[in-house]
Every structure is written in structure tokens, then in C-alpha cells.
Amino acid sequence: MTLGRGGDQLREASVRFEDVGRGPGDDDAFAGRPVAGASALSELLADRARLALLNEVTEGVGSTLDLEGTSAELARFLVPRFADLAGVEVLPPEAVPTGEALGAGPLRVRRTALEALPPLRHRADRVAPPGHWVRHRRGCPTARCLETGQPVDEPHPAGPPDWACEVTGTETGEATGPLLVLPLRARGRLIGALSLLRAPGAAPFADEAAALQAVADRAATSIDNARRFALAQDLTMELQRALLAEPGSPHANLELASRYLPCGTSAMVGGDWFETVRLSFGRTLLVVGDVMGHGVEAAVDMSSYRALLRYVAATDLPPHRILRQLDRLTSQGDATRPATCLLALVEPARRRCTFASAGHLPPVLISPDQPTRLLPVPTGPPLGTGLGGYTAEVHPLEPGQVLLLYTDGLVERRTEDIDVSLARLTRLGQRPRAASLDGLLDHVLGTVKPPVPDDDIAVLAARIHG
């Protein structure tokens, strides 16, 4: 077996055990004769070395569900152990084939990792960094690997310019080193390619290619898990954006502003939502809710709650009876997750607001001439539990005062008690009567929002016109 850069990792595969089986009492006539079973033992130890290498890959690659992070772990695992430069590229979702080869499909890939040692770092700096899309020309090593699903081993790369040719310096006349492009295959599908490059004059990959393909196959599962997670997260966020339309228009006697901030890539988006419903006699029903859990299911349940609330609110029931109807209807089946909800029926003519809460955080009242305060509202069980028990609470609401409804992502921090988090809202201070609601929400988010939110944030602000 010919060993190159990774020879130390696989050296046991070529060890000969000429003295295996001999003891102190062996006859000298057997000296120098090959021992039966030495070849089988050598193969056994070679398999053991490969398994140890694969176990190391399993432990070191795939510690997160971040696509670029997982790809970078693979690249760092291979550099400098097996190569001077390693690049990972993943096919876009629409190009992932049903088998282990791409065939005649598009050759556009997303570069997710690029790791290089100083001898080749200046060449890596000339190509697109991780996070960018790359289109390969047909006939180049990477294109051939993707089209056939087979490794491409070139001791001296040459051919049309592509990613590998750019890095090796084929176009500039620089000396080239051994190149190995391996397919990344997971669950019987080709998902991308792994490119390994050594400095000029280094030993070719030769027999190491089989072991490196096994490493690529093992790591590809982790990369595919991260790719699928990213796809599911993108799908959920797109679905929620489509379902969470702007709230309905209130009556002309009520000014309204809202914000929705997804928590980003740290977790799957949730089921936070808000809504306004115009009722008779100039009244407007304000709603903010939060479906328990995250992901596509939470986003779909959020849409169900929103549609059901519009239907029940049209019956012109008081807020606590609306919650009672919602709880009864949603608890009849097991398909909908529980949700917290806060209703605020604003009556500008009477200068008052009637609240009802289903396990939600209390509203905030921001006044131009008084300190900001939390309004006490009796809290019933979350919707979908079937327990009922909701009551209404009436508070005065004067023109110029701002009513703030929000979800827990605005205030909650894992390291502190919820009462401490809520007290932060009361330190917002007084606001001028003429201040815009959009400016107020910017101030609230900039003052109260956690630096790295753990959950989505939905905020709804309303003010009666004088």
C-alpha cells in the first residue's frame, strides 16, 4: 500500500507480522518462514485503524445543525492531516438527485467550507469564500465528480478552469499538486463534493482515496442533517411570513403599529401572532398570542387560531367569552397545540379597554404624564386545554396613552426570573404625546429586547386619537 500525507493514520494497514505465533520453544527451522494468518491479521488491524478514523470523524463532525459549521468541522478534520487545502460544496435543494450521481443537471453549488494551510492560503483567497454560490464548468474535476458520483483522483490537475484549477494555479502557470475530489453521499443521494488539494511536490493520494471516501461518506450524513434542518427552518419562516399578514385596519379613532421579529437561526421559528378586528360602534379588538412550541406545526396552528378568532370575534362577544369559545373549539381535537392569548377590546368613545387573558403576559400602559406600568389582568389557562375560567378586567384608556401588547420573546431571559424581566418594561419612562408609535416600538425593542432573543417577538401598540 502506498501511503501519503495520511500514512500515520493508516500505517497499521501495511504492518507485516512475520514473527506472529512464535514462542520461546519454536524450532529454528521455522526461522524466516511466513507465518500462516499474518495477512488476515494485517487486514484486521487495517480495518481497526479505519474504524478508529471513522469514529473520530463521527465525534468531530456534526456537533451542530449549522450547515457551514458542520462543513467547516470536516474541512478542519482533513487539514493538515490529509491535505493542505479542503473545500466543501453542497448542491442546492432543487438539484439534489434521487441517486448517487447528478447526471446532466445544473452544476451550481454552494461553497460551505474552505480551509487551507499557509502554502496554499494565497490561492484559496482568490476564489469565492464560504457562503457563496459557485458554477463549475463541464469537464473539470468537480463537474466530473458530480456528474458521475465517482471520485476524481488527479496527481497533476489540468483541464478547463474551475474551482480546483483556480486554486492549483493552472491558469497562472503555478506548479500544481495532487488533487482528489470525492462525492458527498447521504441516504443514497449525492448532496455535494469534497475537494482535497496538496502542495506541489507532495505525495499523491493513491491508496488513501478509499479511506478518505469513507470519511466523506461518514461526514456527509452530518452535513445532510444540517442541510435538511436549514431547509425545514427556511420553509417554516416562509410559511410563517405568508400566514402572519399585517393586522387588520382598526377604526379611524385608533392609531396602530406592530413589529414581528423572528429569532433567527438559533432555533426554529415559533407561533407568535397578532391581529386586530373592527367591531361595531367604533370598537376595535386587539389580539396577541403565542402557540407553544416551534416549527412548521406551530406556524400552522397559529394560522388556525387566527382564523378561528376572527370567526368568533364576529359574534361580538365580550373578550372573556371569546376566549371561552376558542378554548372549547380548540380543545375538542388533538391537532392544535395549546396557546397563550391576550385580548384587549378598545372603546374610544368610553375611553376604556376590556382585557381577558389566557395564560399571557400582562399588557403595558405607557403614559405621557405618568410612569409606565403593567396592567393587572386575571390570567386563565392557555387555550386548547378545555379548562375555561376566563374573566374580564376593565381599565381606563385616555387619548395619548399607549397600550402595548407583546409576546414573551420581548422580555424573557433564561438567566433571570420573569418578574425581573417584566420590571424592565416599567423603566421605559414617559413618552411625549406626539411621539410616533413606530418610534416608540423602536425604543421598546432597543431598550427591552434581549441581545440574542431565544424566541420570536411580536409587539402591538395602540393609541386612541384625541
C-alpha positions in Angstrom: 0.0 0.0 0.0 1.3 3.4 -0.9 0.9 6.0 1.9 1.0 9.7 1.6 0.1 12.6 3.9 -2.3 10.4 6.0 0.1 7.5 6.3 0.5 7.8 10.0 -3.3 7.4 10.4 -3.4 4.2 8.3 0.1 2.8 8.8 -1.2 -0.2 10.7 -2.9 -1.3 7.5 0.5 -2.3 5.9 2.3 -3.7 9.0 3.7 -7.2 8.5 3.7 -9.6 11.4 6.4 -12.1 10.3 7.0 -13.2 13.9 3.4 -13.7 14.9 2.7 -17.0 16.6 6.3 -17.8 17.5 7.3 -18.5 21.1 10.4 -19.4 23.1 10.2 -23.1 22.2 9.9 -22.7 18.4 12.3 -24.7 16.3 15.0 -22.7 14.4 13.9 -24.4 11.2 10.9 -22.2 11.1 13.0 -19.0 11.2 12.3 -16.7 8.3 9.3 -18.6 7.1 6.0 -16.6 6.7 3.5 -17.3 9.4 0.0 -18.5 8.4 -2.7 -15.9 9.2 -0.3 -12.9 9.1 -2.1 -11.5 6.1 -5.5 -11.9 7.8 -4.2 -10.2 10.9 -2.8 -7.4 8.9 -6.2 -6.8 7.2 -7.9 -7.0 10.6 -5.6 -4.3 12.0 -6.1 -2.2 8.9 -9.9 -2.4 9.4 -9.4 -1.5 13.0 -7.4 1.6 12.0 -10.1 2.7 9.5 -12.8 2.2 12.2 -10.9 4.3 14.6 -10.6 7.0 12.0 -14.3 6.9 11.2 -15.2 7.1 14.9 -13.0 10.2 15.2 -14.9 11.7 12.3 -18.2 10.9 14.0 -17.1 12.6 17.2 -15.6 15.6 15.5 -18.0 16.4 12.6 -21.7 17.2 13.2 -21.6 18.8 16.7 -24.2 21.4 15.5 -27.0 21.6 13.0 -25.4 24.6 11.2 -24.5 23.7 7.6 -21.5 25.9 7.3 -20.3 25.0 10.8 -20.6 21.2 10.1 -18.8 21.6 6.8 -16.0 23.6 8.4 -15.6 20.8 11.0 -15.0 18.4 8.2 -12.5 20.7 6.4 -10.6 21.2 9.7 -10.5 17.5 10.3 -8.8 16.9 7.0 -6.3 19.8 7.0 -3.4 19.3 7.7 -3.9 15.6 8.4 -4.6 14.6 4.8 -4.4 17.7 2.7 -3.1 21.3 2.5 -6.5 22.6 1.4 -10.0 21.3 1.7 -13.2 22.7 0.3 -16.8 21.5 0.8 -19.6 22.3 -1.7 -23.2 21.4 -1.4 -25.8 21.1 -4.1 -28.9 23.4 -4.0 -32.1 21.6 -2.9 -33.6 21.6 -6.4 -30.5 19.9 -7.8 -30.2 17.1 -5.3 -30.7 14.0 -7.4 -32.6 10.9 -6.5 -29.5 8.7 -6.9 -25.7 8.9 -6.3 -25.0 10.9 -9.5 -26.1 14.3 -10.8 -26.1 13.3 -14.5 -26.8 16.3 -16.7 -28.2 18.6 -14.0 -27.0 22.1 -13.1 -23.5 22.4 -11.7 -24.2 25.3 -9.4 -23.1 24.5 -5.8 -22.9 26.5 -2.6 -19.4 26.6 -1.0 -19.9 25.9 2.7 -16.3 25.5 3.9 -12.8 26.3 2.8 -9.7 25.5 4.9 -6.1 26.0 3.8 -2.6 25.9 5.2 -0.2 28.8 4.5 1.4 27.3 1.4 -2.0 27.3 -0.4 -3.8 30.1 1.5 -2.9 32.7 -1.1 -4.6 30.5 -3.7 -7.7 30.0 -1.6 -8.0 33.7 -1.2 -8.6 34.0 -5.0 -11.8 32.1 -5.0 -15.3 32.7 -3.6 -15.4 32.3 0.2 -17.9 30.1 2.1 -21.5 31.1 1.8 -21.2 32.0 -2.0 -22.6 30.1 -5.0 -20.2 28.6 -7.5 -20.9 27.4 -11.0 -18.5 24.7 -12.3 -17.6 24.2 -16.0 -18.2 20.9 -17.5 -15.2 18.6 -17.8 -13.5 20.0 -14.7 -12.7 17.5 -11.9 -15.5 18.8 -9.7 -18.0 18.6 -12.5 -17.0 15.1 -13.4 -17.3 14.0 -9.8 -20.8 15.5 -9.5 -22.0 14.1 -12.9 -20.7 10.5 -12.3 -20.9 10.3 -8.5 -17.4 8.8 -8.5 -14.1 10.1 -7.0 -11.7 12.0 -9.3 -8.0 11.5 -8.4 -5.6 13.7 -10.4 -1.9 13.7 -9.3 -1.3 16.7 -11.6 -4.6 18.6 -12.3 -5.2 20.0 -15.7 -8.1 21.0 -17.9 -10.7 23.7 -18.1 -10.5 26.4 -15.3 -12.8 25.7 -12.4 -12.6 25.9 -8.6 -9.8 23.4 -8.4 -7.9 24.8 -11.3 -8.1 28.3 -9.8 -6.7 27.1 -6.6 -4.0 24.9 -8.1 -2.8 27.7 -10.3 -3.5 26.1 -13.7 -4.4 29.4 -15.2 -1.4 31.3 -13.8 1.2 28.8 -14.6 1.9 28.0 -11.0 3.0 24.5 -10.0 0.2 22.1 -9.2 -0.2 19.4 -6.5 -2.2 16.3 -6.2 -6.0 16.8 -6.3 -8.7 14.5 -5.0 -12.5 15.3 -5.5 -14.8 13.0 -3.6 -18.6 12.8 -3.8 -20.6 13.5 -0.7 -23.4 10.9 -0.5 -26.0 10.6 2.2 -29.1 8.3 2.3 -28.4 7.1 -1.2 -28.2 10.6 -2.7 -25.5 12.8 -3.9 -25.5 16.1 -1.9 -22.2 17.7 -2.9 -18.5 17.3 -3.3 -15.3 17.4 -1.1 -12.2 18.7 -2.8 -8.7 18.0 -1.3 -5.5 19.5 -2.5 -1.9 19.1 -1.6 1.0 21.4 -2.2 3.3 20.9 -5.2 5.7 18.0 -4.7 3.6 16.2 -2.1 2.8 12.5 -2.4 -0.3 11.6 -4.4 -3.4 10.4 -2.6 -3.2 6.9 -4.2 -4.5 4.2 -1.9 -5.6 6.8 0.7 -8.5 7.7 -1.6 -10.6 4.7 -0.3 -10.2 5.7 3.3 -10.9 9.4 2.6 -14.1 8.4 0.7 -15.2 6.5 3.8 -14.5 9.7 5.8 -16.5 11.7 3.3 -19.4 9.2 3.5 -19.5 9.3 7.3 -19.4 13.1 7.4 -21.9 13.5 4.6 -24.7 12.3 6.9 -24.0 15.1 9.3 -23.8 17.6 6.5 -27.1 16.3 5.1 -28.7 16.6 8.6 -27.7 20.2 8.8 -28.8 20.8 5.2 -32.3 19.3 5.9 -32.5 21.4 9.2 -31.8 24.6 7.3 -34.4 23.7 4.6 -37.0 23.0 7.3 -36.2 26.2 9.0 -36.4 28.3 5.8 -39.7 26.6 5.0 -41.1 27.4 8.4 -40.0 31.0 8.2 -41.5 31.4 4.7 -44.7 29.8 5.9 -45.0 32.0 8.9 -44.3 35.1 6.8 -47.1 34.0 4.5 -49.5 33.3 7.3 -48.6 36.3 9.5 -50.0 39.0 7.4 -50.3 42.6 8.6 -53.1 43.0 11.2 -56.4 44.3 10.0 -57.2 48.0 9.8 -58.6 49.5 13.1 -61.2 52.2 13.2 -60.1 55.7 12.4 -60.2 56.7 16.1 -57.3 54.3 16.9 -53.7 54.5 15.9 -51.8 51.2 15.5 -48.2 50.0 15.0 -46.7 46.5 15.1 -43.5 44.6 14.9 -42.6 40.9 14.3 -39.0 39.7 14.8 -38.1 36.1 14.2 -35.5 34.8 16.5 -33.2 33.9 13.5 -31.2 30.7 13.0 -30.7 29.8 16.7 -34.0 28.0 16.8 -37.0 27.1 14.7 -39.4 30.0 14.4 -42.5 29.9 16.7 -46.2 30.6 16.6 -46.3 34.2 17.7 -49.0 36.3 16.1 -51.2 39.4 16.5 -54.4 40.6 15.0 -57.0 43.5 15.1 -60.7 43.1 14.4 -63.0 46.0 13.7 -66.3 45.8 15.6 -69.4 47.9 15.7 -69.7 51.4 17.4 -66.1 52.3 16.7 -64.7 49.5 18.9 -61.5 47.5 17.9 -60.4 44.2 19.3 -56.6 43.8 19.7 -55.2 40.3 19.9 -51.7 38.9 20.6 -51.0 35.2 21.0 -48.2 32.6 21.2 -48.6 29.0 20.2 -46.5 26.7 22.3 -43.6 25.0 20.5 -41.7 25.8 17.3 -41.6 24.7 13.7 -44.0 24.2 10.9 -46.7 22.8 13.2 -46.6 25.8 15.4 -46.9 28.1 12.4 -49.8 26.2 11.0 -51.6 26.1 14.4 -51.0 29.9 14.7 -52.9 30.4 11.4 -55.7 28.1 12.7 -56.0 30.2 15.9 -56.0 33.4 14.0 -58.7 32.3 11.6 -60.9 30.9 14.4 -60.6 34.1 16.4 -61.8 36.2 13.5 -64.8 33.9 13.3 -65.7 34.0 17.0 -65.0 37.7 17.3 -67.5 38.5 14.6 -70.2 37.3 17.0 -69.5 40.5 19.1 -69.0 38.6 22.4 -67.1 40.2 25.3 -63.3 39.2 25.4 -63.6 36.6 28.2 -66.4 34.8 26.3 -64.4 34.9 23.1 -61.6 33.1 24.9 -64.1 30.6 26.3 -65.4 29.8 22.8 -61.8 29.5 21.4 -60.8 27.2 24.2 -63.9 25.0 23.7 -63.4 24.7 20.0 -59.7 24.0 20.0 -59.8 21.5 22.9 -62.3 19.3 21.0 -59.4 17.9 18.9 -55.8 16.9 19.5 -54.4 18.5 16.3 -54.0 22.0 17.7 -51.3 22.9 20.3 -52.1 25.0 23.3 -51.6 28.7 23.0 -51.5 31.8 25.2 -53.6 34.8 24.2 -54.4 38.3 25.3 -57.5 40.2 24.1 -58.0 43.9 24.5 -61.3 45.5 23.5 -60.6 49.2 23.0 -63.7 51.5 23.2 -62.5 55.0 22.4 -66.0 56.6 22.9 -66.0 55.3 26.5 -62.2 55.8 26.9 -61.7 52.3 28.3 -60.3 48.9 27.4 -61.5 45.5 28.5 -58.9 42.7 28.8 -59.1 38.9 29.0 -56.0 36.7 29.3 -55.4 33.0 28.5 -52.1 32.5 30.2 -50.5 35.5 28.5 -48.2 38.2 30.0 -49.9 41.4 31.2 -50.2 44.5 28.9 -48.2 47.7 29.4 -49.6 51.2 29.7 -47.3 54.0 28.6 -48.5 57.5 29.6 -47.2 60.9 28.7 -47.6 62.2 32.3 -47.2 59.0 34.4 -44.7 56.2 34.8 -45.0 53.2 32.7 -46.9 50.4 34.4 -48.1 46.8 34.0 -51.9 46.5 34.0 -53.2 43.7 36.2 -55.3 41.2 34.3 -56.7 38.0 35.7 -54.9 35.1 33.9 -56.8 32.0 32.9 -55.4 28.7 31.5 -53.9 28.6 27.9 -56.3 28.0 25.0 -56.7 24.4 23.9 -56.8 22.9 27.4 -60.6 22.9 27.8 -60.4 24.2 31.4 -62.0 27.6 30.7 -62.2 30.0 33.7 -61.6 33.3 31.9 -62.6 36.7 33.4 -62.6 40.2 32.1 -60.9 43.3 33.6 -61.7 46.9 32.6 -59.1 49.7 32.7 -59.4 53.3 31.6 -57.6 54.3 28.4 -57.2 58.0 27.8 -56.2 59.7 24.5 -52.4 59.9 24.3 -51.8 56.8 26.4 -50.2 53.9 24.5 -51.3 50.3 25.1 -48.6 47.8 24.5 -49.3 44.1 23.9 -46.3 41.7 23.3 -45.2 38.0 23.4 -42.7 36.6 25.9 -39.8 36.8 23.5 -39.6 40.5 24.2 -38.8 40.2 27.9 -37.8 36.6 28.8 -34.2 35.7 29.6 -33.2 32.3 30.6 -30.9 33.5 33.3 -33.4 35.7 35.3 -36.9 35.5 36.9 -39.9 36.6 34.8 -40.8 39.3 37.3 -37.3 40.9 36.8 -37.9 40.7 33.1 -41.3 42.4 33.3 -40.0 45.1 35.6 -37.7 46.1 32.8 -40.8 47.3 30.8 -41.8 49.6 33.6 -38.5 51.5 33.2 -39.4 52.7 29.8 -40.4 56.1 31.3 -42.8 58.7 30.0 -43.3 59.4 26.3 -44.4 62.6 24.6 -48.0 62.7 23.3 -46.9 63.5 19.8 -44.3 60.7 19.6 -45.0 58.3 16.8 -45.9 54.7 17.6 -43.3 53.4 15.2 -40.6 55.4 17.0 -41.9 54.1 20.4 -41.7 50.5 19.2 -38.1 51.1 18.1 -37.4 52.5 21.5 -39.0 49.5 23.3 -37.1 46.9 21.2 -33.9 48.7 21.6 -34.3 49.0 25.4 -36.0 45.8 26.4 -35.3 43.1 23.8 -32.6 40.6 24.8 -29.3 40.9 22.8 -29.9 37.4 21.4 -33.6 36.5 21.7 -34.4 32.9 22.4 -37.9 33.2 20.9 -39.8 35.2 18.3 -41.1 38.6 19.3 -44.5 40.1 18.4 -45.4 43.6 19.6 -48.6 45.6 19.1 -49.0 49.2 20.1 -52.3 51.2 20.0 -53.3 54.7 21.0 -56.7 56.5 21.0 -56.8 59.6 18.9 -57.8 62.7 20.9 
